[in-house]
């Protein structure tokens, strides 16, 4: 997939040195691009740079999505060299390894393995636990699952394949802060028996076939005897 690039230049001033470093992000930021299913945290950011800073402060973050309209920053636990990036209008995407660590401020020199760094009101850096997201939502036989990420509050929606139906009214699960998806969804069972030879369609109960029986009384005709 060809991605359009967003040309920006960031000027970083060295602390106490009086020097200035020019960072050209034209080769590292893609327009209308988005990574799905690996979002472990969403935060509101006033700019693309604050989004990159939030990613740099987390040792789990490998890339980020930034929605330009809502200013929502989505942190991903994977990078574009490992999984595909899809086209999504209104989003900017970038792998974090291309960005200068100085954007993280005092956190740039504070290692926080498998956690994240934060700054208090005095600008002092310390580490805190990072929620790394739920595992991928459990699979349901004969169903497709749709979800954008594994962050707290992420919703996984199950859709049964053709000729199958969900046996319960619940079609979704939600990622919890515990790392688990709440509740459960029913099975996707076949709901009809179609015999095109005899031009016959019979609807059968949904659920485990051991819980019901189907009996048929057939009278052959001269055509199909």
CORKA-V408020 format. One line per field, one symbol per residue. ss: DSSP state (a for helix, b for strand, c for the rest). burial: b if it has 9 or more other C-alpha atoms within 8 Angstrom, else e. Layout:
ss->???
burial->???
This chain:
ss->cccbbcccbbbbbccccccbbbbbaaaccbbbbbccccbbbbbbcccaaaaaaaaacbccccbbbbbccccbbbbbcccccccccbbbbbbbbbbaaaccaaaaaaaaacccccbbbbbcccccbbbbbcccccccccccccbbbbccbcccccbbbbbbcccbbbcccccbbbbcccccbccccccbbbcbbbbccccbbbbcccccaaacccccccccccccc
burial->eeeebbbebeebebeeeeeeeebbbbbbbbbbbbbbebbbbbeebeeeebbbbbbbbbbbbbbbbbbbeebbbbbbbbbbeeeebeeeebbbbbbbeeeeeebbebbbebebebbbbbbeeeeebbbbebbbbbeeeeebebbbbebbbbbbebbbbbbbbeebbbbeeebbbbbbeebbbeeebbbbbbbbeeeeeeeeeeebebbeeeeeeeeeeeeeeeeee
